[in-house]
């Protein structure tokens, strides 16, 4: 049972981690908690359903399921990145030098707006994603692992590693780290702050879009309010790992999924949502900056 | 009989009846089904000249299946001076709202709240056209014991008044005859039940009984199959909805047992209702006929009472016998229907089929 719960926790945790990365990257650069980030994830799930439906209707899915899925992911990432980019331009950039509370309130406003926008355009009822993979999978150490779960964990890990490499190894990543450390100094050295901030939102939103489609595939059920609780959980994961720290967000997400699974299975499933916050309180009491919080040089 | 009614109808005089149900959110479909049922009944009355010479108007409110919101919209309906309310759907909304209606002297007829507590408060104006969970849980228990001869059962509920109430009633009736190997709650609105199901699987039950509504039921059975569990799911009237099969997938939903009232399609009196409803709104929801009957009963009581005063209407509701689409309906002292037959349905090839009668 332990191994099965570990798999359950890892799958969900991987998704939490992908969303948490968006929170932590934005916080690292702007010291802003982007409360609308959960809605980008929700938009990703909806766009996934819309594009997949479109590709199915146009006959691409019956030609090649893999191609159709890849294109669905690509389109959703492009659209969500555009949403993230626009969101920053409209709601946060004009407030960049305002008191810290102003962009926070603006973020909550964007979140409410996006939720209602989806509710009005897509309807309030649950949307069902087609059941593509059935129950196919394999048994490992007495635990049932579906192919979809394997795919979710692998894709999450791949994206996390790629992001880590991007930030530590590339020039662009170096610029991001520089902006995170000192905006004024970075700008003096010729880094275009605005485009780096835009890039941060684009990457974060793209990751959230992928998380959204994977969850839509996994549960097969999407509605306009899923962004809220997922956003709160991912935010918790980001704070748990140390907000602003990228390895922290990855670890926080996976750890949160693990804690939820174990708590629900060994204590009681009725308080599943509570365990995450319980752990958060404990971590904040012992180490207020989060588990990876101290390593400021890793901050982006 | 109704000729000339239009002549004595005062201009602008209307009688309002309320519909309170979840119109948005994950149960929005149920709310729409209920509103359509009531609207159809009201349109039929209006076509015949309304009631007491007045036109009837439907006031639909959204309780978002949230008890706080339910109390707020209940107050709104009382302030609008409705002659009566068809609603609410969820027991967790009907029970607190019944206080509001009782204070305001407005009769309410719930089309789907099956928790026993609703009619146990001694309010004279509270009625329901559906059955009660103690009756439903009992039929479910008899089915499991007598028909399936099971020995080990897991019970899961969604912690709501309805879901946990039903699960507890079921548990009460199987106690001593069947071993309950797992009993636990999940969170309504959650999407991931694999952790719970993994614990359930460990206990090796022969059946999972779920007290709750279709979105969670659909995900439960889907994820159980993904974990390699093949045991059937059994649930109550909150799960019997085409969306359940859509969410679970036809294959995973196959062989799910559900307690519900007998098939409307086999009730002769419901034939014209079914035809009219489908012509107007398309596919019928499982609760549409309850809302339709509730609205008709309410309006008939207003007609018999001769006015839309709450007390007079309540008296008529208690004393009259109605023949609706569901057949003969009469309320007992508490406001429950005197006859409430529950039967067991099963899902087969993506459809619900009546399967077993106690």
Interface residues (C-beta under 8 A of the other chain):
Chain A: X1 X4 X5 X8 X9 X12 X119 X123 X124 X125 X126 X128 X131 X134 X135 X137 X139 X144 X146 X215 X219 X220 X221 X223 X225 X226 X229 X260 X261 X264 X265 X268 X269 X270 X272 X273
Chain B: X23 X24 X25 X26 X28 X29 X159 X184 X185 X186 X187 X189 X190 X191 X192 X194 X195 X196 X198 X199 X201 X202 X215 X218 X219 X222 X225 X226 X227 X228 X243 X246 X247 X249 X251 X252
